[in-house]
């Protein structure tokens, strides 16, 4: 539904004064915003009272659903007690201490240490600095290159935006910066050779990675970063054996493995971390989004003891570790995170996700025969439905993203807020979703998909 832009309305004031991220600014001046006023569970409501299923949990993040009073109360209690303090220069507060301990013990990294920032972008930006600092501390100033993947998403700051492997995120921003490399995207449907199995495809991708390392010189390559499941690049699930083979290459050349768990952390794949689902043994984990269910901004970087010891030694050598974020480990955000993790554990949302995964994945796969659908993919409660112009050749549409935009509009008309990544519809509902709600969501999506197909045929 499009805003009327009546004079002095919220929509008109938005257009007049607010500059939106990830938005066509000129188009926004015409159509205005959909203004969301409140949320409850898996639903959000606009300022006209219309109710929508939020199929992407906001931006992949609201695990425990909207309007969870326990998080509101946790925030209020902490705000009354200590509304803000930092963790610079030997200062601390109990919420960040408790959360660091909890994450370190939850982590699959032994003897882990935790540092806090505000967002996934900030966290990955900090990780780049940590990797560089670590290698300087080890007397390896040339070992600085970080390998990401085409279609990866790791954020939008200068460094994290460079790690991102989506061309539109680089265009006209003068990205990527030096020392950031990209290797083959692990999307079997799009990039495998004819007749190539998932295992053979994984072999080839591991060989591509090794060839890149050898071309650059192993002594110059510091780290490999990857999402266990690629999110904003199109919900790309790794092919069988991919992660074991990539890690084998990294270990061979003393290259750190960084797991970007910003989307997959805290139950999304049916296990607490996506790294557990795919057998990843990272040196660094990056956490955010579902850490607080995005009720407040918070992210965490979890590093191995081996990294910490070198970083700590170097901070002693030069006098300090001179990096930090004003709001990193904010006491109110940390208190909310602790309560959020309590809810995830008490309600067994990880087990709930594993139980309901077949309902979502099986239900979406019923659309595989739809004339617009090329591939359905996913794991746990995250999935993508890729639309194509020709199912036989997998050819995309002449204007990439146009059909995705059409589907998004028709979903909204059918009471679904859905995000299309180009022409791939992404699903990542709150983990609290129930079986009947998934079936309702699938029914509305099917109707919108049929309407989109009719519109495409009419054109």
C-alpha positions as CSV (number, residue, x, y, z in Angstrom):
1,X,0.0,0.0,0.0
2,X,1.4,3.4,-1.0
3,X,1.3,6.5,1.2
4,X,-1.1,9.2,0.1
5,X,1.5,11.9,0.9
6,X,-1.3,14.2,2.3
7,X,0.1,17.5,3.4
8,X,1.7,17.4,6.9
9,X,1.2,13.7,7.1
10,X,3.9,11.4,8.5
11,X,4.5,10.1,5.0
12,X,5.0,13.7,3.6
13,X,7.2,14.6,6.5
14,X,9.3,11.5,6.0
15,X,9.8,12.4,2.3
16,X,10.7,16.0,3.2
17,X,13.2,15.2,6.0
18,X,14.5,11.6,6.0
19,X,17.1,10.1,3.7
20,X,16.6,6.3,3.6
21,X,19.1,3.5,3.3
22,X,18.8,0.8,0.6
23,X,16.2,2.9,-1.3
24,X,15.8,4.7,-4.6
25,X,15.6,8.2,-3.3
26,X,13.8,9.7,-6.3
27,X,11.2,6.9,-6.3
28,X,10.7,7.4,-2.6
29,X,9.8,11.0,-3.1
30,X,6.9,9.8,-5.2
31,X,5.6,6.7,-3.4
32,X,6.5,7.6,0.2
33,X,7.0,5.0,3.0
34,X,4.9,2.2,4.5
35,X,4.8,3.4,8.1
36,X,4.8,0.6,10.6
37,X,3.4,1.6,14.0
38,X,3.4,-1.5,16.1
39,X,4.3,-5.2,16.2
40,X,3.1,-8.3,17.9
41,X,4.6,-11.8,17.5
42,X,5.2,-12.4,13.8
43,X,2.9,-9.5,12.8
44,X,3.4,-5.8,12.2
45,X,0.7,-3.1,11.7
46,X,0.9,0.0,9.6
47,X,-0.5,3.4,10.5
48,X,-3.8,2.6,8.7
49,X,-4.3,-0.5,10.9
50,X,-3.4,-3.0,8.2
51,X,-1.8,-6.2,9.5
52,X,1.1,-8.0,7.8
53,X,3.1,-11.2,8.4
54,X,6.8,-10.1,8.7
55,X,8.4,-12.8,6.6
56,X,12.0,-11.5,7.1
57,X,11.8,-10.9,10.9
58,X,12.5,-7.2,10.1
59,X,16.0,-7.5,8.7
60,X,16.7,-11.2,9.5
61,X,16.7,-10.4,13.2
62,X,13.6,-10.5,15.4
63,X,13.9,-14.0,16.7
64,X,11.5,-13.8,19.7
65,X,8.9,-11.8,17.8
66,X,7.7,-8.2,18.0
67,X,6.3,-6.8,21.2
68,X,8.0,-9.2,23.7
69,X,7.3,-7.6,27.0
70,X,10.2,-9.3,28.8
71,X,12.7,-7.5,26.6
72,X,10.9,-4.2,27.3
73,X,11.0,-4.8,31.0
74,X,14.7,-5.9,30.9
75,X,15.5,-2.6,29.1
76,X,13.5,-0.6,31.6
77,X,15.1,-2.2,34.6
78,X,18.6,-1.6,33.3
79,X,17.9,1.9,32.1
80,X,16.8,2.9,35.6
81,X,19.9,1.3,37.2
82,X,22.7,2.3,34.7
83,X,21.5,3.9,31.5
84,X,25.0,4.0,29.9
85,X,28.6,3.3,30.6
86,X,31.5,2.2,28.5
87,X,34.2,-0.5,28.7
88,X,37.2,1.7,27.8
89,X,40.4,1.9,29.9
90,X,39.8,-0.8,32.5
91,X,36.1,0.1,33.1
92,X,33.3,-2.4,33.1
93,X,29.7,-3.0,34.1
94,X,27.9,-6.3,35.0
95,X,25.6,-6.7,32.0
96,X,28.6,-6.7,29.5
97,X,30.5,-9.0,31.8
98,X,27.6,-11.4,32.1
99,X,27.0,-11.4,28.4
100,X,30.6,-11.9,27.5
101,X,30.8,-14.9,29.8
102,X,27.6,-16.3,28.4
103,X,28.7,-15.9,24.8
104,X,32.2,-17.3,25.5
105,X,30.7,-20.4,27.1
106,X,28.1,-20.8,24.3
107,X,30.6,-20.3,21.6
108,X,32.2,-23.2,19.7
109,X,35.6,-21.5,20.0
110,X,37.5,-22.9,23.0
111,X,38.7,-20.4,25.6
112,X,37.1,-17.5,23.7
113,X,37.3,-13.8,24.4
114,X,34.4,-11.4,23.4
115,X,34.4,-7.8,22.2
116,X,31.3,-5.8,21.6
117,X,30.3,-3.3,18.9
118,X,26.9,-2.1,17.7
119,X,26.1,-3.8,14.4
120,X,27.3,-6.5,12.1
121,X,28.9,-3.9,9.8
122,X,30.9,-2.4,12.7
123,X,31.8,-5.9,14.0
124,X,33.2,-7.0,10.6
125,X,35.0,-3.7,10.2
126,X,36.6,-4.3,13.6
127,X,37.5,-7.9,12.5
128,X,39.5,-6.5,9.6
129,X,41.4,-4.3,12.0
130,X,41.9,-7.2,14.4
131,X,43.3,-9.5,11.7
132,X,45.7,-6.8,10.5
133,X,46.7,-6.0,14.1
134,X,47.2,-9.7,14.9
135,X,49.6,-10.2,12.0
136,X,51.5,-7.1,12.8
137,X,51.8,-8.4,16.4
138,X,53.2,-11.7,15.0
139,X,55.8,-9.8,12.9
140,X,54.0,-10.7,9.6
141,X,53.2,-7.2,8.2
142,X,52.7,-8.6,4.7
143,X,50.0,-11.1,5.7
144,X,47.0,-8.8,5.4
145,X,44.7,-9.9,2.5
146,X,41.3,-11.2,3.4
147,X,39.3,-13.4,1.0
148,X,35.6,-13.1,0.9
149,X,33.2,-14.5,-1.8
150,X,31.2,-13.1,-4.7
151,X,27.6,-12.4,-3.5
152,X,28.7,-12.4,0.1
153,X,27.2,-9.8,2.5
154,X,29.3,-8.6,5.5
155,X,28.1,-5.0,5.9
156,X,28.3,-1.6,4.5
157,X,31.1,0.3,6.2
158,X,34.3,0.9,4.2
159,X,36.0,-2.3,5.3
160,X,32.9,-4.5,5.8
161,X,31.4,-3.1,2.6
162,X,34.5,-4.2,0.8
163,X,34.1,-7.7,2.2
164,X,30.6,-7.7,0.8
165,X,30.7,-9.3,-2.7
166,X,27.6,-7.6,-4.3
167,X,28.5,-5.2,-7.1
168,X,25.7,-2.7,-6.4
169,X,27.1,-2.3,-2.8
170,X,30.4,-1.2,-4.3
171,X,29.2,0.9,-7.2
172,X,30.1,4.6,-6.9
173,X,31.4,4.1,-3.3
174,X,35.0,3.4,-4.6
175,X,34.9,-0.1,-3.0
176,X,36.5,-2.6,-2.4
177,X,39.5,-1.3,-0.7
178,X,43.0,-2.8,-1.1
179,X,43.7,-6.2,0.4
180,X,40.2,-7.5,0.0
181,X,39.7,-10.4,-2.5
182,X,36.7,-12.4,-3.6
183,X,36.5,-16.0,-4.7
184,X,33.8,-18.1,-6.3
185,X,30.2,-18.0,-5.0
186,X,29.1,-21.4,-3.7
187,X,25.7,-21.4,-5.5
188,X,25.4,-24.8,-7.1
189,X,22.2,-23.9,-9.1
190,X,23.8,-20.8,-10.7
191,X,27.5,-21.6,-11.0
192,X,27.9,-25.4,-11.3
193,X,28.9,-26.9,-14.6
194,X,26.4,-29.1,-16.4
195,X,26.2,-32.4,-14.7
196,X,28.5,-31.3,-11.9
197,X,27.5,-32.8,-8.5
198,X,27.5,-30.7,-5.3
199,X,30.6,-32.6,-4.1
200,X,32.4,-32.0,-7.4
201,X,31.3,-28.4,-7.3
202,X,32.7,-28.0,-3.8
203,X,36.0,-29.6,-5.0
204,X,36.3,-27.0,-7.7
205,X,35.5,-24.1,-5.4
206,X,38.2,-25.3,-2.9
207,X,40.6,-25.5,-5.9
208,X,39.6,-22.0,-6.9
209,X,40.3,-20.7,-3.4
210,X,43.7,-22.5,-3.3
211,X,44.6,-21.1,-6.7
212,X,43.8,-17.6,-5.6
213,X,45.9,-18.0,-2.5
214,X,48.8,-19.3,-4.5
215,X,48.5,-16.5,-7.0
216,X,48.5,-13.8,-4.3
217,X,51.2,-15.7,-2.2
218,X,50.1,-17.5,1.0
219,X,52.4,-15.3,3.0
220,X,50.1,-12.3,2.1
221,X,46.7,-13.9,2.8
222,X,45.5,-13.6,6.4
223,X,41.9,-14.8,6.5
224,X,38.9,-16.2,4.8
225,X,35.4,-14.9,5.8
226,X,32.1,-16.5,5.0
227,X,28.5,-16.7,6.1
228,X,27.5,-20.3,6.9
229,X,24.5,-19.6,4.7
230,X,24.8,-16.5,2.5
231,X,21.9,-14.1,3.3
232,X,21.5,-10.9,1.3
233,X,23.3,-12.5,-1.7
234,X,20.2,-14.7,-2.2
235,X,19.9,-17.1,0.7
236,X,22.6,-19.4,-0.8
237,X,23.0,-22.8,1.0
238,X,26.5,-24.2,0.7
239,X,27.0,-27.4,-1.4
240,X,27.7,-30.7,0.3
241,X,31.3,-30.9,1.7
242,X,32.0,-27.2,0.9
243,X,32.9,-26.0,4.3
244,X,35.1,-28.9,5.2
245,X,37.1,-28.4,2.0
246,X,37.4,-24.7,2.3
247,X,38.7,-25.0,5.9
248,X,41.2,-27.6,4.8
249,X,42.7,-25.2,2.3
250,X,42.8,-22.4,4.9
251,X,44.5,-24.5,7.5
252,X,47.1,-25.6,4.9
253,X,48.2,-22.0,4.4
254,X,47.8,-20.7,8.0
255,X,44.8,-18.6,7.1
256,X,42.2,-17.7,9.7
257,X,38.6,-18.8,9.3
258,X,36.0,-16.1,10.1
259,X,32.3,-17.2,10.4
260,X,29.9,-14.4,9.9
261,X,27.0,-15.6,12.0
262,X,25.1,-12.3,12.0
263,X,22.1,-13.9,10.3
264,X,22.6,-17.6,11.2
265,X,23.5,-17.2,14.9
266,X,21.1,-18.2,17.7
267,X,19.0,-20.9,16.1
268,X,18.2,-19.8,12.6
269,X,19.5,-23.0,11.0
270,X,18.1,-25.4,13.6
271,X,21.2,-25.4,15.7
272,X,22.5,-22.6,17.9
273,X,25.0,-21.5,15.3
274,X,25.2,-22.1,11.6
275,X,28.8,-23.2,12.1
276,X,27.5,-26.2,14.0
277,X,25.1,-27.0,11.1
278,X,28.0,-27.0,8.6
279,X,30.9,-28.2,10.7
280,X,32.8,-24.9,10.7
281,X,35.5,-24.5,13.3
282,X,36.2,-20.8,13.2
283,X,38.9,-18.7,14.7
284,X,36.6,-15.7,14.8
285,X,32.8,-15.6,15.0
286,X,30.7,-12.4,14.4
287,X,27.3,-12.2,16.1
288,X,24.5,-9.6,16.0
289,X,20.8,-9.4,14.9
290,X,19.2,-12.2,16.8
291,X,21.5,-11.6,19.7
292,X,19.0,-9.0,21.0
293,X,16.3,-9.8,18.5
294,X,17.3,-6.3,17.3
295,X,15.4,-4.6,20.1
296,X,18.6,-2.7,20.7
297,X,21.7,-2.5,18.6
298,X,24.5,-4.8,19.6
299,X,27.1,-7.1,18.0
300,X,29.8,-9.3,19.4
301,X,33.1,-10.5,18.1
302,X,34.3,-13.9,19.5
303,X,37.9,-14.7,19.0
304,X,40.2,-17.6,19.9
305,X,42.6,-17.5,22.7
306,X,45.5,-17.8,20.3
307,X,44.5,-14.5,18.6
308,X,43.8,-12.9,22.0
309,X,47.2,-13.7,23.4
310,X,49.1,-12.1,20.4
311,X,46.8,-9.1,20.5
312,X,47.2,-8.7,24.3
313,X,51.0,-9.0,24.1
314,X,51.0,-6.3,21.4
315,X,48.8,-4.0,23.4
316,X,51.3,-4.3,26.3
317,X,54.2,-3.6,23.9
318,X,52.7,-0.4,22.4
319,X,50.8,0.7,25.5
320,X,47.2,0.0,24.6
321,X,44.8,-1.6,22.2
322,X,43.6,1.6,20.7
323,X,40.2,0.7,19.2
324,X,36.7,0.9,20.6
325,X,33.1,2.0,20.0
326,X,31.3,4.4,22.3
327,X,28.2,2.2,22.5
328,X,29.9,-1.1,22.3
329,X,28.6,-3.4,25.0
330,X,26.0,-0.8,26.1
331,X,24.6,-1.9,29.4
332,X,21.0,-1.7,28.3
333,X,21.6,-3.6,25.1
334,X,23.6,-6.2,27.0
335,X,20.7,-6.6,29.5
336,X,18.3,-7.1,26.6
337,X,20.6,-9.6,25.0
338,X,20.8,-11.7,28.2
339,X,17.0,-11.7,28.5
340,X,16.6,-12.5,24.8
341,X,19.0,-15.5,25.2
342,X,17.0,-16.6,28.2
343,X,13.8,-16.6,26.1
344,X,15.5,-18.5,23.2
345,X,16.7,-21.2,25.7
346,X,13.5,-21.4,27.9
347,X,11.2,-21.7,24.9
348,X,13.7,-24.0,23.1
349,X,13.4,-21.9,19.9
350,X,16.4,-23.8,18.4
351,X,14.5,-27.1,18.8
352,X,11.3,-25.3,17.6
353,X,13.1,-24.2,14.5
354,X,14.4,-27.7,13.7
355,X,10.9,-29.0,14.2
356,X,9.2,-26.5,12.0
357,X,11.9,-26.4,9.3
358,X,10.3,-29.2,7.2
359,X,7.0,-27.2,7.2
360,X,8.6,-24.1,5.8
361,X,11.1,-25.9,3.5
362,X,8.6,-28.5,2.3
363,X,5.9,-25.9,1.8
364,X,8.1,-23.7,-0.3
365,X,9.4,-26.6,-2.4
366,X,5.8,-27.1,-3.5
367,X,6.3,-24.0,-5.6
368,X,9.2,-25.5,-7.5
369,X,6.9,-26.4,-10.4
370,X,5.5,-22.9,-10.6
371,X,6.2,-21.2,-14.0
372,X,8.2,-18.4,-12.4
373,X,10.3,-20.5,-10.0
374,X,13.8,-21.6,-10.9
375,X,15.0,-22.9,-7.5
376,X,13.8,-23.2,-3.9
377,X,16.6,-23.5,-1.3
378,X,17.0,-23.1,2.4
379,X,17.7,-24.7,5.8
380,X,16.0,-24.3,9.2
381,X,13.8,-21.2,9.1
382,X,15.6,-19.4,6.3
383,X,14.9,-19.9,2.6
384,X,15.0,-18.3,-0.8
385,X,12.7,-18.7,-3.9
386,X,14.5,-17.7,-7.0
387,X,12.4,-16.6,-10.0
388,X,13.5,-17.0,-13.6
389,X,12.4,-16.1,-17.0
390,X,13.1,-19.6,-18.4
391,X,13.1,-22.6,-16.1
392,X,15.0,-24.8,-18.7
393,X,17.9,-22.5,-19.2
394,X,17.8,-20.7,-15.8
395,X,17.8,-17.4,-17.6
396,X,17.0,-14.4,-15.5
397,X,14.7,-11.5,-16.6
398,X,15.8,-8.8,-18.9
399,X,15.5,-6.2,-16.1
400,X,16.9,-7.9,-13.0
401,X,14.9,-7.1,-9.9
402,X,11.9,-5.8,-11.7
403,X,9.9,-9.0,-11.2
404,X,11.1,-9.2,-7.6
405,X,9.7,-5.7,-7.0
406,X,6.4,-6.7,-8.5
407,X,6.2,-9.7,-6.2
408,X,7.1,-7.6,-3.2
409,X,4.2,-5.2,-4.0
410,X,1.7,-8.1,-4.5
411,X,2.8,-9.7,-1.3
412,X,2.2,-6.5,0.6
413,X,-1.3,-6.3,-1.0
414,X,-1.8,-9.8,0.4
415,X,-0.7,-9.0,3.9
416,X,3.0,-10.1,3.7
417,X,6.0,-7.9,4.1
418,X,8.5,-9.8,1.9
419,X,12.0,-8.8,0.8
420,X,13.2,-9.8,-2.7
421,X,17.0,-9.9,-3.2
422,X,17.0,-9.1,-6.9
423,X,14.5,-11.8,-8.1
424,X,14.8,-14.1,-5.1
425,X,12.2,-13.9,-2.5
426,X,13.7,-14.3,1.0
427,X,12.1,-15.9,4.0
428,X,13.4,-15.6,7.5
429,X,10.4,-15.3,9.8
430,X,10.7,-14.8,13.6
431,X,11.6,-18.1,15.3
432,X,8.4,-17.9,17.3
433,X,6.3,-18.6,14.2
434,X,3.9,-21.5,14.6
435,X,2.9,-24.2,12.1
436,X,-0.5,-22.6,11.2
437,X,1.2,-19.2,10.7
438,X,3.7,-20.8,8.3
439,X,0.9,-22.3,6.3
440,X,-0.9,-19.0,6.2
441,X,2.3,-17.3,5.1
442,X,2.7,-19.9,2.3
443,X,-0.8,-19.4,1.2
444,X,-0.5,-15.7,0.9
445,X,2.8,-16.0,-0.9
446,X,1.3,-18.5,-3.4
447,X,-1.5,-16.0,-4.2
448,X,1.0,-13.2,-4.7
449,X,3.2,-15.4,-6.9
450,X,0.3,-16.3,-9.1
451,X,-0.7,-12.6,-9.4
452,X,2.9,-11.7,-10.3
453,X,3.0,-14.4,-13.0
454,X,-0.2,-13.1,-14.5
455,X,1.2,-9.6,-14.5
456,X,4.5,-10.8,-16.2
457,X,2.4,-12.7,-18.8
458,X,0.3,-9.5,-19.5
459,X,3.5,-7.6,-20.2
